[in-house]
Amino acid sequence: MSLIKLSGAKPEAEVQFAEKDLEIAMALIKLSGAKPEAEVQFAEKDLAIQRLLQAAALLEFGTQRSKANPKFALMLVRLYFRLGAGSLAIRAYQRLGIKQIQGDTLGYMLFDRISTLHPHPVSGSSSIEDDMDPSDQLRKMQGLYRRQREQIRTSIWRSFEHGSYDSIFQLMEVSDKLSRSTAAAMMTIELSRITRFIDPKAAQHKISLGYNTLSTDPLLQEYSDNSDYTSFPNFETSASAPFEMYTRPGPGPSSDRYRVMLLVDLLWMVVTCHPNHVTQKTCLLLDLQTSIRAVEQLLPDTMTGNCLTYPERHYIFTASKLARLVLAHFDPHSPPPGELLSHTVETVTEGVLTSRDLIDQINVDDTHYFPGFLHTLHPLYMAHDLASLIVAVSHFIKQSPYAGIRATHESSDVYQELAKQLQSRVSEKAEAIRNRLNAGSWLDFIMDQVRIEDEPTNNPRADPGSKIAVLFDEKPAFIENFAAELLDSWRESTLGLASLQSL
């Protein structure tokens, strides 16, 4: 967006002030180096954090002046998500006051990948009063889908009684879209991962995770993207990508991504099933066997496409091989899994080493380091989830008919050692991040990043960040409070990493 748009006489109406603040914030985000989704595979460390913090500070100030303007909150959800400030992203989302079916169309703003941003409740808040527990919010959304289904069934029956047959088909179409909604699949996937982080040894069940909000064959169908992307502020030309794409912390909602992630969830259900629940385990294995054939056809395009982050790619590829290994150990019609064992060990080793490399790239000693989503929180949570899955599969195959085979025991021991090394690396890095954030001078760091070195000017064409310089002069207490809240949120984000438990 051209900075020329930022020039002109000062408007007098509040709405004009709001639009001006939005334009400046959008210019700052673009100046940070943000790219649309086609080029989203970069880490926040490659962005100019100064511009992102300036945009966030300006939007927070604009919120104080125009509390009823939802565009400020929409932008802040995305900015705080990218900055790794999960509690502030949740707070900004609450400001939107999203009700009922709006959660299906706007829920992606916060809940897509919330499990690898802020899976735990915000400390010091009442989840009942403040609604600051992501898992509770996800369950409430799933309750909405259930109620909507019941209401649609009732409405269909009433339409039938009154002979209003056209409305029956319209209601059935709405019901179909809700059951195939990408948001419904997203809620289930995110709740499943949060549950694993909170209680890694608990068995996972379809009903408790909200699978009854999906269709009867959730892995075998295409999902409908009902997301509302038009409510996001946008001043781009029709030939340009919408500005919403510049703010994404990762690839957007995708039917293929959710289907392969649901396959991983099904694998989790299989390997955490109690050994004594023979019938349930058999049904889950049959479900996995049926689903994996269809989902594996998506993997080539999914792995090379632009719907996954780097950690997700390696996680899904490794998980798909582990799913095949589990089936080979329990399918009486399959040959002994000797050759598959050695091949899977190579795949698992590669997945673990790649995850370790991503963790090692987190340089907490960098002078411009901050615990952002894509380059810190997301790879750490995904690495921990991968290590936990490897351990669970290792334990599970020891229960198989081939448990007495020497190769099975040897491979199982290799898996556990690899997973242990990866979980240890996650714990070490999480501790280093926590120590870094507890060190002094962070408030000065944030203030210095937000501050513009040039003298304040009333000409926004010189630098859109000059508006921040004016805030420093006129509202120093506001800037100090902004820095303190951001630091508290970063420290809050590290609490989730500290609470991760090993299987």
Helices and strands as residue ranges (DSSP letters): G 3-6, H 14-31, G 37-39, G 44-46, H 49-65, H 70-83, H 86-95, H 102-106, H 108-111, G 114-116, H 127-130, H 134-161, H 165-179, H 182-198, H 206-209, G 211-213, H 243-246, H 255-271, H 278-296, H 299-304, H 310-330, H 338-360, I 373-377, H 378-397, H 406-438, H 442-450, H 466-474, H 476-498
